[in-house]
Amino acid sequence: MHEFLIPAMTCGHCASKVNASLKRVDPACDIQVDVSQRKVNVRSDEDRAALVEALSEAGYPPA
């Protein structure tokens, strides 16, 4: 399980962008988003660096 704090994720639209960017890297990943805490938990077999890169490219770099 990977946990990310994403300061730029402030609304549901942001959360959907985060979700889509992670699904592009690993379509089978399980994602739990908490917009109020700006946290995302991802269960994925992908390397953490690949997930961070996808989030950063989408404009939501983890803190």
Predicted model as a PDB file, atoms N, CA, C, CB and O in Angstrom, pLDDT in the B-factor column:
MODEL        1                                                                  
ATOM      1  N   MET A   1       0.865  -1.182   0.000  1.00 91.00           N  
ATOM      2  CA  MET A   1       0.000   0.000   0.000  1.00 91.00           C  
ATOM      3  C   MET A   1       0.904   1.236   0.000  1.00 91.00           C  
ATOM      4  CB  MET A   1      -0.980   0.003   1.246  1.00 91.00           C  
ATOM      5  O   MET A   1       1.829   1.354   0.804  1.00 91.00           O  
ATOM      6  N   HIS A   2       0.613   2.130  -0.906  1.00 95.00           N  
ATOM      7  CA  HIS A   2       1.330   3.398  -0.997  1.00 95.00           C  
ATOM      8  C   HIS A   2       0.390   4.500  -0.523  1.00 95.00           C  
ATOM      9  CB  HIS A   2       1.838   3.671  -2.460  1.00 95.00           C  
ATOM     10  O   HIS A   2      -0.773   4.544  -0.925  1.00 95.00           O  
ATOM     11  N   GLU A   3       0.889   5.380   0.323  1.00 96.00           N  
ATOM     12  CA  GLU A   3       0.102   6.531   0.763  1.00 96.00           C  
ATOM     13  C   GLU A   3       0.778   7.802   0.270  1.00 96.00           C  
ATOM     14  CB  GLU A   3      -0.055   6.551   2.316  1.00 96.00           C  
ATOM     15  O   GLU A   3       1.990   7.977   0.398  1.00 96.00           O  
ATOM     16  N   PHE A   4      -0.038   8.683  -0.297  1.00 97.00           N  
ATOM     17  CA  PHE A   4       0.476   9.949  -0.808  1.00 97.00           C  
ATOM     18  C   PHE A   4      -0.310  11.102  -0.219  1.00 97.00           C  
ATOM     19  CB  PHE A   4       0.416   9.986  -2.341  1.00 97.00           C  
ATOM     20  O   PHE A   4      -1.531  11.025  -0.082  1.00 97.00           O  
ATOM     21  N   LEU A   5       0.384  12.166   0.126  1.00 97.00           N  
ATOM     22  CA  LEU A   5      -0.230  13.433   0.508  1.00 97.00           C  
ATOM     23  C   LEU A   5      -0.115  14.333  -0.715  1.00 97.00           C  
ATOM     24  CB  LEU A   5       0.461  14.078   1.794  1.00 97.00           C  
ATOM     25  O   LEU A   5       0.984  14.592  -1.206  1.00 97.00           O  
ATOM     26  N   ILE A   6      -1.263  14.808  -1.205  1.00 96.00           N  
ATOM     27  CA  ILE A   6      -1.293  15.590  -2.442  1.00 96.00           C  
ATOM     28  C   ILE A   6      -1.905  16.958  -2.147  1.00 96.00           C  
ATOM     29  CB  ILE A   6      -2.100  14.847  -3.560  1.00 96.00           C  
ATOM     30  O   ILE A   6      -3.124  17.118  -2.209  1.00 96.00           O  
ATOM     31  N   PRO A   7      -1.066  17.945  -1.826  1.00 96.00           N  
ATOM     32  CA  PRO A   7      -1.571  19.270  -1.447  1.00 96.00           C  
ATOM     33  C   PRO A   7      -2.461  19.928  -2.501  1.00 96.00           C  
ATOM     34  CB  PRO A   7      -0.418  20.172  -1.156  1.00 96.00           C  
ATOM     35  O   PRO A   7      -3.375  20.673  -2.147  1.00 96.00           O  
ATOM     36  N   ALA A   8      -2.218  19.673  -3.778  1.00 94.00           N  
ATOM     37  CA  ALA A   8      -2.977  20.327  -4.851  1.00 94.00           C  
ATOM     38  C   ALA A   8      -4.359  19.706  -5.076  1.00 94.00           C  
ATOM     39  CB  ALA A   8      -2.188  20.269  -6.140  1.00 94.00           C  
ATOM     40  O   ALA A   8      -5.156  20.249  -5.841  1.00 94.00           O  
ATOM     41  N   MET A   9      -4.653  18.588  -4.427  1.00 95.00           N  
ATOM     42  CA  MET A   9      -5.944  17.912  -4.602  1.00 95.00           C  
ATOM     43  C   MET A   9      -6.956  18.536  -3.642  1.00 95.00           C  
ATOM     44  CB  MET A   9      -5.815  16.366  -4.352  1.00 95.00           C  
ATOM     45  O   MET A   9      -6.955  18.234  -2.448  1.00 95.00           O  
ATOM     46  N   THR A  10      -7.817  19.404  -4.168  1.00 93.00           N  
ATOM     47  CA  THR A  10      -8.713  20.163  -3.313  1.00 93.00           C  
ATOM     48  C   THR A  10     -10.200  19.905  -3.553  1.00 93.00           C  
ATOM     49  CB  THR A  10      -8.440  21.601  -3.490  1.00 93.00           C  
ATOM     50  O   THR A  10     -11.042  20.421  -2.817  1.00 93.00           O  
ATOM     51  N   CYS A  11     -10.536  19.105  -4.585  1.00 95.00           N  
ATOM     52  CA  CYS A  11     -11.955  18.906  -4.902  1.00 95.00           C  
ATOM     53  C   CYS A  11     -12.159  17.563  -5.599  1.00 95.00           C  
ATOM     54  CB  CYS A  11     -12.484  20.058  -5.792  1.00 95.00           C  
ATOM     55  O   CYS A  11     -11.206  16.831  -5.868  1.00 95.00           O  
ATOM     56  N   GLY A  12     -13.401  17.265  -5.879  1.00 93.00           N  
ATOM     57  CA  GLY A  12     -13.733  16.017  -6.552  1.00 93.00           C  
ATOM     58  C   GLY A  12     -13.146  15.920  -7.952  1.00 93.00           C  
ATOM     59  O   GLY A  12     -12.758  14.837  -8.391  1.00 93.00           O  
ATOM     60  N   HIS A  13     -13.080  17.045  -8.653  1.00 94.00           N  
ATOM     61  CA  HIS A  13     -12.486  17.044  -9.984  1.00 94.00           C  
ATOM     62  C   HIS A  13     -11.007  16.675  -9.901  1.00 94.00           C  
ATOM     63  CB  HIS A  13     -12.662  18.420 -10.659  1.00 94.00           C  
ATOM     64  O   HIS A  13     -10.513  15.887 -10.707  1.00 94.00           O  
ATOM     65  N   CYS A  14     -10.315  17.237  -8.940  1.00 95.00           N  
ATOM     66  CA  CYS A  14      -8.904  16.902  -8.715  1.00 95.00           C  
ATOM     67  C   CYS A  14      -8.760  15.405  -8.416  1.00 95.00           C  
ATOM     68  CB  CYS A  14      -8.319  17.748  -7.545  1.00 95.00           C  
ATOM     69  O   CYS A  14      -7.874  14.736  -8.950  1.00 95.00           O  
ATOM     70  N   ALA A  15      -9.632  14.900  -7.567  1.00 95.00           N  
ATOM     71  CA  ALA A  15      -9.582  13.486  -7.189  1.00 95.00           C  
ATOM     72  C   ALA A  15      -9.771  12.589  -8.407  1.00 95.00           C  
ATOM     73  CB  ALA A  15     -10.652  13.174  -6.133  1.00 95.00           C  
ATOM     74  O   ALA A  15      -9.114  11.555  -8.521  1.00 95.00           O  
ATOM     75  N   SER A  16     -10.664  12.976  -9.318  1.00 95.00           N  
ATOM     76  CA  SER A  16     -10.877  12.154 -10.513  1.00 95.00           C  
ATOM     77  C   SER A  16      -9.650  12.185 -11.421  1.00 95.00           C  
ATOM     78  CB  SER A  16     -12.118  12.636 -11.284  1.00 95.00           C  
ATOM     79  O   SER A  16      -9.329  11.180 -12.056  1.00 95.00           O  
ATOM     80  N   LYS A  17      -8.962  13.323 -11.492  1.00 96.00           N  
ATOM     81  CA  LYS A  17      -7.729  13.416 -12.274  1.00 96.00           C  
ATOM     82  C   LYS A  17      -6.630  12.534 -11.667  1.00 96.00           C  
ATOM     83  CB  LYS A  17      -7.253  14.882 -12.354  1.00 96.00           C  
ATOM     84  O   LYS A  17      -5.901  11.846 -12.380  1.00 96.00           O  
ATOM     85  N   VAL A  18      -6.532  12.572 -10.339  1.00 96.00           N  
ATOM     86  CA  VAL A  18      -5.557  11.738  -9.635  1.00 96.00           C  
ATOM     87  C   VAL A  18      -5.858  10.264  -9.901  1.00 96.00           C  
ATOM     88  CB  VAL A  18      -5.575  12.034  -8.106  1.00 96.00           C  
ATOM     89  O   VAL A  18      -4.959   9.483 -10.213  1.00 96.00           O  
ATOM     90  N   ASN A  19      -7.118   9.897  -9.775  1.00 95.00           N  
ATOM     91  CA  ASN A  19      -7.541   8.520 -10.004  1.00 95.00           C  
ATOM     92  C   ASN A  19      -7.190   8.081 -11.423  1.00 95.00           C  
ATOM     93  CB  ASN A  19      -9.052   8.371  -9.757  1.00 95.00           C  
ATOM     94  O   ASN A  19      -6.622   7.006 -11.615  1.00 95.00           O  
ATOM     95  N   ALA A  20      -7.521   8.902 -12.412  1.00 96.00           N  
ATOM     96  CA  ALA A  20      -7.261   8.549 -13.811  1.00 96.00           C  
ATOM     97  C   ALA A  20      -5.761   8.405 -14.084  1.00 96.00           C  
ATOM     98  CB  ALA A  20      -7.863   9.608 -14.745  1.00 96.00           C  
ATOM     99  O   ALA A  20      -5.349   7.504 -14.815  1.00 96.00           O  
ATOM    100  N   SER A  21      -4.952   9.281 -13.505  1.00 96.00           N  
ATOM    101  CA  SER A  21      -3.509   9.204 -13.750  1.00 96.00           C  
ATOM    102  C   SER A  21      -2.918   7.926 -13.164  1.00 96.00           C  
ATOM    103  CB  SER A  21      -2.800  10.428 -13.157  1.00 96.00           C  
ATOM    104  O   SER A  21      -2.028   7.321 -13.762  1.00 96.00           O  
ATOM    105  N   LEU A  22      -3.408   7.517 -12.002  1.00 96.00           N  
ATOM    106  CA  LEU A  22      -2.917   6.276 -11.397  1.00 96.00           C  
ATOM    107  C   LEU A  22      -3.394   5.053 -12.171  1.00 96.00           C  
ATOM    108  CB  LEU A  22      -3.372   6.179  -9.941  1.00 96.00           C  
ATOM    109  O   LEU A  22      -2.645   4.088 -12.327  1.00 96.00           O  
ATOM    110  N   LYS A  23      -4.620   5.085 -12.652  1.00 96.00           N  
ATOM    111  CA  LYS A  23      -5.168   3.959 -13.420  1.00 96.00           C  
ATOM    112  C   LYS A  23      -4.440   3.776 -14.748  1.00 96.00           C  
ATOM    113  CB  LYS A  23      -6.663   4.167 -13.674  1.00 96.00           C  
ATOM    114  O   LYS A  23      -4.377   2.661 -15.265  1.00 96.00           O  
ATOM    115  N   ARG A  24      -3.889   4.851 -15.308  1.00 94.00           N  
ATOM    116  CA  ARG A  24      -3.115   4.725 -16.546  1.00 94.00           C  
ATOM    117  C   ARG A  24      -1.843   3.914 -16.304  1.00 94.00           C  
ATOM    118  CB  ARG A  24      -2.761   6.119 -17.106  1.00 94.00           C  
ATOM    119  O   ARG A  24      -1.402   3.168 -17.179  1.00 94.00           O  
ATOM    120  N   VAL A  25      -1.263   4.060 -15.127  1.00 94.00           N  
ATOM    121  CA  VAL A  25      -0.042   3.320 -14.788  1.00 94.00           C  
ATOM    122  C   VAL A  25      -0.377   1.878 -14.433  1.00 94.00           C  
ATOM    123  CB  VAL A  25       0.700   3.997 -13.617  1.00 94.00           C  
ATOM    124  O   VAL A  25       0.316   0.952 -14.855  1.00 94.00           O  
ATOM    125  N   ASP A  26      -1.444   1.689 -13.655  1.00 95.00           N  
ATOM    126  CA  ASP A  26      -1.842   0.350 -13.213  1.00 95.00           C  
ATOM    127  C   ASP A  26      -3.369   0.259 -13.223  1.00 95.00           C  
ATOM    128  CB  ASP A  26      -1.273   0.033 -11.786  1.00 95.00           C  
ATOM    129  O   ASP A  26      -4.021   0.630 -12.247  1.00 95.00           O  
ATOM    130  N   PRO A  27      -3.936  -0.233 -14.326  1.00 95.00           N  
ATOM    131  CA  PRO A  27      -5.396  -0.311 -14.431  1.00 95.00           C  
ATOM    132  C   PRO A  27      -6.050  -1.162 -13.341  1.00 95.00           C  
ATOM    133  CB  PRO A  27      -5.769  -0.864 -15.774  1.00 95.00           C  
ATOM    134  O   PRO A  27      -7.238  -0.998 -13.060  1.00 95.00           O  
ATOM    135  N   ALA A  28      -5.288  -2.065 -12.727  1.00 94.00           N  
ATOM    136  CA  ALA A  28      -5.847  -2.954 -11.706  1.00 94.00           C  
ATOM    137  C   ALA A  28      -5.681  -2.422 -10.291  1.00 94.00           C  
ATOM    138  CB  ALA A  28      -5.203  -4.307 -11.804  1.00 94.00           C  
ATOM    139  O   ALA A  28      -6.079  -3.088  -9.335  1.00 94.00           O  
ATOM    140  N   CYS A  29      -5.099  -1.233 -10.135  1.00 95.00           N  
ATOM    141  CA  CYS A  29      -4.839  -0.731  -8.780  1.00 95.00           C  
ATOM    142  C   CYS A  29      -6.139  -0.370  -8.060  1.00 95.00           C  
ATOM    143  CB  CYS A  29      -3.915   0.496  -8.834  1.00 95.00           C  
ATOM    144  O   CYS A  29      -7.154  -0.051  -8.680  1.00 95.00           O  
ATOM    145  N   ASP A  30      -6.071  -0.433  -6.740  1.00 96.00           N  
ATOM    146  CA  ASP A  30      -7.195  -0.053  -5.876  1.00 96.00           C  
ATOM    147  C   ASP A  30      -6.838   1.284  -5.247  1.00 96.00           C  
ATOM    148  CB  ASP A  30      -7.494  -1.153  -4.771  1.00 96.00           C  
ATOM    149  O   ASP A  30      -5.792   1.427  -4.613  1.00 96.00           O  
ATOM    150  N   ILE A  31      -7.723   2.266  -5.431  1.00 96.00           N  
ATOM    151  CA  ILE A  31      -7.433   3.631  -4.985  1.00 96.00           C  
ATOM    152  C   ILE A  31      -8.485   4.087  -3.990  1.00 96.00           C  
ATOM    153  CB  ILE A  31      -7.372   4.603  -6.185  1.00 96.00           C  
ATOM    154  O   ILE A  31      -9.684   3.931  -4.222  1.00 96.00           O  
ATOM    155  N   GLN A  32      -8.025   4.653  -2.876  1.00 96.00           N  
ATOM    156  CA  GLN A  32      -8.913   5.264  -1.892  1.00 96.00           C  
ATOM    157  C   GLN A  32      -8.490   6.725  -1.744  1.00 96.00           C  
ATOM    158  CB  GLN A  32      -8.861   4.502  -0.507  1.00 96.00           C  
ATOM    159  O   GLN A  32      -7.342   7.019  -1.408  1.00 96.00           O  
ATOM    160  N   VAL A  33      -9.423   7.626  -1.998  1.00 95.00           N  
ATOM    161  CA  VAL A  33      -9.134   9.058  -1.978  1.00 95.00           C  
ATOM    162  C   VAL A  33      -9.863   9.725  -0.820  1.00 95.00           C  
ATOM    163  CB  VAL A  33      -9.535   9.713  -3.314  1.00 95.00           C  
ATOM    164  O   VAL A  33     -11.053   9.489  -0.610  1.00 95.00           O  
ATOM    165  N   ASP A  34      -9.153  10.553  -0.073  1.00 96.00           N  
ATOM    166  CA  ASP A  34      -9.746  11.371   0.986  1.00 96.00           C  
ATOM    167  C   ASP A  34      -9.406  12.823   0.661  1.00 96.00           C  
ATOM    168  CB  ASP A  34      -9.216  10.953   2.427  1.00 96.00           C  
ATOM    169  O   ASP A  34      -8.338  13.318   1.022  1.00 96.00           O  
ATOM    170  N   VAL A  35     -10.336  13.504  -0.032  1.00 95.00           N  
ATOM    171  CA  VAL A  35     -10.089  14.872  -0.476  1.00 95.00           C  
ATOM    172  C   VAL A  35      -9.888  15.810   0.714  1.00 95.00           C  
ATOM    173  CB  VAL A  35     -11.247  15.365  -1.347  1.00 95.00           C  
ATOM    174  O   VAL A  35      -9.025  16.686   0.669  1.00 95.00           O  
ATOM    175  N   SER A  36     -10.674  15.636   1.775  1.00 95.00           N  
ATOM    176  CA  SER A  36     -10.568  16.545   2.921  1.00 95.00           C  
ATOM    177  C   SER A  36      -9.191  16.476   3.585  1.00 95.00           C  
ATOM    178  CB  SER A  36     -11.650  16.220   3.947  1.00 95.00           C  
ATOM    179  O   SER A  36      -8.698  17.483   4.094  1.00 95.00           O  
ATOM    180  N   GLN A  37      -8.578  15.310   3.582  1.00 96.00           N  
ATOM    181  CA  GLN A  37      -7.235  15.149   4.150  1.00 96.00           C  
ATOM    182  C   GLN A  37      -6.143  15.275   3.088  1.00 96.00           C  
ATOM    183  CB  GLN A  37      -7.120  13.795   4.846  1.00 96.00           C  
ATOM    184  O   GLN A  37      -4.951  15.307   3.393  1.00 96.00           O  
ATOM    185  N   ARG A  38      -6.591  15.348   1.820  1.00 96.00           N  
ATOM    186  CA  ARG A  38      -5.676  15.406   0.670  1.00 96.00           C  
ATOM    187  C   ARG A  38      -4.744  14.202   0.629  1.00 96.00           C  
ATOM    188  CB  ARG A  38      -4.853  16.691   0.713  1.00 96.00           C  
ATOM    189  O   ARG A  38      -3.558  14.328   0.328  1.00 96.00           O  
ATOM    190  N   LYS A  39      -5.298  13.039   0.935  1.00 97.00           N  
ATOM    191  CA  LYS A  39      -4.529  11.794   0.956  1.00 97.00           C  
ATOM    192  C   LYS A  39      -5.091  10.807  -0.056  1.00 97.00           C  
ATOM    193  CB  LYS A  39      -4.534  11.174   2.366  1.00 97.00           C  
ATOM    194  O   LYS A  39      -6.292  10.766  -0.323  1.00 97.00           O  
ATOM    195  N   VAL A  40      -4.176  10.013  -0.609  1.00 97.00           N  
ATOM    196  CA  VAL A  40      -4.549   8.943  -1.520  1.00 97.00           C  
ATOM    197  C   VAL A  40      -3.805   7.690  -1.091  1.00 97.00           C  
ATOM    198  CB  VAL A  40      -4.229   9.314  -3.005  1.00 97.00           C  
ATOM    199  O   VAL A  40      -2.588   7.712  -0.907  1.00 97.00           O  
ATOM    200  N   ASN A  41      -4.540   6.600  -0.932  1.00 97.00           N  
ATOM    201  CA  ASN A  41      -3.939   5.300  -0.665  1.00 97.00           C  
ATOM    202  C   ASN A  41      -4.106   4.458  -1.915  1.00 97.00           C  
ATOM    203  CB  ASN A  41      -4.586   4.606   0.584  1.00 97.00           C  
ATOM    204  O   ASN A  41      -5.200   4.370  -2.474  1.00 97.00           O  
ATOM    205  N   VAL A  42      -3.020   3.840  -2.351  1.00 97.00           N  
ATOM    206  CA  VAL A  42      -3.031   3.064  -3.581  1.00 97.00           C  
ATOM    207  C   VAL A  42      -2.469   1.673  -3.306  1.00 97.00           C  
ATOM    208  CB  VAL A  42      -2.221   3.777  -4.691  1.00 97.00           C  
ATOM    209  O   VAL A  42      -1.353   1.525  -2.808  1.00 97.00           O  
ATOM    210  N   ARG A  43      -3.259   0.663  -3.640  1.00 96.00           N  
ATOM    211  CA  ARG A  43      -2.773  -0.718  -3.569  1.00 96.00           C  
ATOM    212  C   ARG A  43      -2.412  -1.106  -5.000  1.00 96.00           C  
ATOM    213  CB  ARG A  43      -3.859  -1.713  -2.937  1.00 96.00           C  
ATOM    214  O   ARG A  43      -3.284  -1.266  -5.854  1.00 96.00           O  
ATOM    215  N   SER A  44      -1.109  -1.254  -5.245  1.00 95.00           N  
ATOM    216  CA  SER A  44      -0.622  -1.505  -6.594  1.00 95.00           C  
ATOM    217  C   SER A  44       0.676  -2.290  -6.537  1.00 95.00           C  
ATOM    218  CB  SER A  44      -0.423  -0.186  -7.358  1.00 95.00           C  
ATOM    219  O   SER A  44       1.447  -2.179  -5.584  1.00 95.00           O  
ATOM    220  N   ASP A  45       0.904  -3.089  -7.578  1.00 91.00           N  
ATOM    221  CA  ASP A  45       2.171  -3.804  -7.705  1.00 91.00           C  
ATOM    222  C   ASP A  45       3.219  -2.954  -8.418  1.00 91.00           C  
ATOM    223  CB  ASP A  45       1.965  -5.118  -8.456  1.00 91.00           C  
ATOM    224  O   ASP A  45       4.384  -3.340  -8.513  1.00 91.00           O  
ATOM    225  N   GLU A  46       2.797  -1.797  -8.915  1.00 93.00           N  
ATOM    226  CA  GLU A  46       3.731  -0.893  -9.596  1.00 93.00           C  
ATOM    227  C   GLU A  46       4.697  -0.263  -8.594  1.00 93.00           C  
ATOM    228  CB  GLU A  46       2.961   0.209 -10.358  1.00 93.00           C  
ATOM    229  O   GLU A  46       4.398  -0.130  -7.407  1.00 93.00           O  
ATOM    230  N   ASP A  47       5.845   0.113  -9.101  1.00 93.00           N  
ATOM    231  CA  ASP A  47       6.856   0.787  -8.308  1.00 93.00           C  
ATOM    232  C   ASP A  47       6.343   2.151  -7.855  1.00 93.00           C  
ATOM    233  CB  ASP A  47       8.161   0.936  -9.108  1.00 93.00           C  
ATOM    234  O   ASP A  47       5.671   2.847  -8.617  1.00 93.00           O  
ATOM    235  N   ARG A  48       6.653   2.532  -6.631  1.00 95.00           N  
ATOM    236  CA  ARG A  48       6.207   3.822  -6.095  1.00 95.00           C  
ATOM    237  C   ARG A  48       6.655   4.980  -6.984  1.00 95.00           C  
ATOM    238  CB  ARG A  48       6.742   4.019  -4.671  1.00 95.00           C  
ATOM    239  O   ARG A  48       5.901   5.930  -7.191  1.00 95.00           O  
ATOM    240  N   ALA A  49       7.866   4.906  -7.506  1.00 96.00           N  
ATOM    241  CA  ALA A  49       8.395   5.981  -8.348  1.00 96.00           C  
ATOM    242  C   ALA A  49       7.528   6.179  -9.594  1.00 96.00           C  
ATOM    243  CB  ALA A  49       9.848   5.676  -8.757  1.00 96.00           C  
ATOM    244  O   ALA A  49       7.334   7.313 -10.031  1.00 96.00           O  
ATOM    245  N   ALA A  50       7.012   5.107 -10.163  1.00 95.00           N  
ATOM    246  CA  ALA A  50       6.155   5.206 -11.344  1.00 95.00           C  
ATOM    247  C   ALA A  50       4.844   5.903 -10.991  1.00 95.00           C  
ATOM    248  CB  ALA A  50       5.877   3.807 -11.934  1.00 95.00           C  
ATOM    249  O   ALA A  50       4.324   6.684 -11.788  1.00 95.00           O  
ATOM    250  N   LEU A  51       4.314   5.627  -9.813  1.00 96.00           N  
ATOM    251  CA  LEU A  51       3.083   6.272  -9.368  1.00 96.00           C  
ATOM    252  C   LEU A  51       3.318   7.757  -9.104  1.00 96.00           C  
ATOM    253  CB  LEU A  51       2.544   5.585  -8.104  1.00 96.00           C  
ATOM    254  O   LEU A  51       2.491   8.593  -9.470  1.00 96.00           O  
ATOM    255  N   VAL A  52       4.434   8.083  -8.474  1.00 96.00           N  
ATOM    256  CA  VAL A  52       4.785   9.491  -8.204  1.00 96.00           C  
ATOM    257  C   VAL A  52       4.947  10.244  -9.521  1.00 96.00           C  
ATOM    258  CB  VAL A  52       6.096   9.588  -7.359  1.00 96.00           C  
ATOM    259  O   VAL A  52       4.489  11.380  -9.649  1.00 96.00           O  
ATOM    260  N   GLU A  53       5.589   9.623 -10.486  1.00 96.00           N  
ATOM    261  CA  GLU A  53       5.790  10.264 -11.787  1.00 96.00           C  
ATOM    262  C   GLU A  53       4.446  10.546 -12.464  1.00 96.00           C  
ATOM    263  CB  GLU A  53       6.669   9.377 -12.695  1.00 96.00           C  
ATOM    264  O   GLU A  53       4.246  11.625 -13.023  1.00 96.00           O  
ATOM    265  N   ALA A  54       3.527   9.581 -12.414  1.00 96.00           N  
ATOM    266  CA  ALA A  54       2.209   9.768 -13.026  1.00 96.00           C  
ATOM    267  C   ALA A  54       1.450  10.910 -12.357  1.00 96.00           C  
ATOM    268  CB  ALA A  54       1.389   8.472 -12.942  1.00 96.00           C  
ATOM    269  O   ALA A  54       0.831  11.732 -13.032  1.00 96.00           O  
ATOM    270  N   LEU A  55       1.501  10.956 -11.038  1.00 96.00           N  
ATOM    271  CA  LEU A  55       0.827  12.032 -10.307  1.00 96.00           C  
ATOM    272  C   LEU A  55       1.446  13.387 -10.643  1.00 96.00           C  
ATOM    273  CB  LEU A  55       0.898  11.779  -8.789  1.00 96.00           C  
ATOM    274  O   LEU A  55       0.726  14.363 -10.854  1.00 96.00           O  
ATOM    275  N   SER A  56       2.755  13.448 -10.694  1.00 96.00           N  
ATOM    276  CA  SER A  56       3.454  14.697 -10.991  1.00 96.00           C  
ATOM    277  C   SER A  56       3.138  15.189 -12.395  1.00 96.00           C  
ATOM    278  CB  SER A  56       4.959  14.513 -10.832  1.00 96.00           C  
ATOM    279  O   SER A  56       2.905  16.380 -12.605  1.00 96.00           O  
ATOM    280  N   GLU A  57       3.129  14.268 -13.357  1.00 95.00           N  
ATOM    281  CA  GLU A  57       2.812  14.637 -14.740  1.00 95.00           C  
ATOM    282  C   GLU A  57       1.385  15.154 -14.877  1.00 95.00           C  
ATOM    283  CB  GLU A  57       3.015  13.443 -15.663  1.00 95.00           C  
ATOM    284  O   GLU A  57       1.099  15.980 -15.745  1.00 95.00           O  
ATOM    285  N   ALA A  58       0.493  14.668 -14.020  1.00 95.00           N  
ATOM    286  CA  ALA A  58      -0.908  15.104 -14.057  1.00 95.00           C  
ATOM    287  C   ALA A  58      -1.099  16.447 -13.336  1.00 95.00           C  
ATOM    288  CB  ALA A  58      -1.813  14.033 -13.422  1.00 95.00           C  
ATOM    289  O   ALA A  58      -2.191  17.014 -13.361  1.00 95.00           O  
ATOM    290  N   GLY A  59      -0.038  16.953 -12.694  1.00 95.00           N  
ATOM    291  CA  GLY A  59      -0.131  18.230 -11.994  1.00 95.00           C  
ATOM    292  C   GLY A  59      -0.440  18.102 -10.513  1.00 95.00           C  
ATOM    293  O   GLY A  59      -0.790  19.083  -9.858  1.00 95.00           O  
ATOM    294  N   TYR A  60      -0.310  16.883  -9.985  1.00 96.00           N  
ATOM    295  CA  TYR A  60      -0.610  16.626  -8.567  1.00 96.00           C  
ATOM    296  C   TYR A  60       0.567  15.916  -7.893  1.00 96.00           C  
ATOM    297  CB  TYR A  60      -1.901  15.774  -8.427  1.00 96.00           C  
ATOM    298  O   TYR A  60       0.439  14.774  -7.454  1.00 96.00           O  
ATOM    299  N   PRO A  61       1.707  16.595  -7.814  1.00 96.00           N  
ATOM    300  CA  PRO A  61       2.874  15.956  -7.199  1.00 96.00           C  
ATOM    301  C   PRO A  61       2.662  15.723  -5.695  1.00 96.00           C  
ATOM    302  CB  PRO A  61       4.128  16.817  -7.426  1.00 96.00           C  
ATOM    303  O   PRO A  61       2.188  16.605  -4.980  1.00 96.00           O  
ATOM    304  N   PRO A  62       3.020  14.532  -5.237  1.00 96.00           N  
ATOM    305  CA  PRO A  62       2.913  14.255  -3.794  1.00 96.00           C  
ATOM    306  C   PRO A  62       3.914  15.089  -2.993  1.00 96.00           C  
ATOM    307  CB  PRO A  62       3.141  12.755  -3.516  1.00 96.00           C  
ATOM    308  O   PRO A  62       5.001  15.408  -3.475  1.00 96.00           O  
ATOM    309  N   ALA A  63       3.535  15.429  -1.784  1.00 93.00           N  
ATOM    310  CA  ALA A  63       4.416  16.192  -0.894  1.00 93.00           C  
ATOM    311  C   ALA A  63       5.460  15.255  -0.304  1.00 93.00           C  
ATOM    312  CB  ALA A  63       3.602  16.895   0.238  1.00 93.00           C  
ATOM    313  O   ALA A  63       6.308  15.688   0.477  1.00 93.00           O  
TER     314      ALA A  63                                                      
ENDMDL                                                                          
END                                                                             
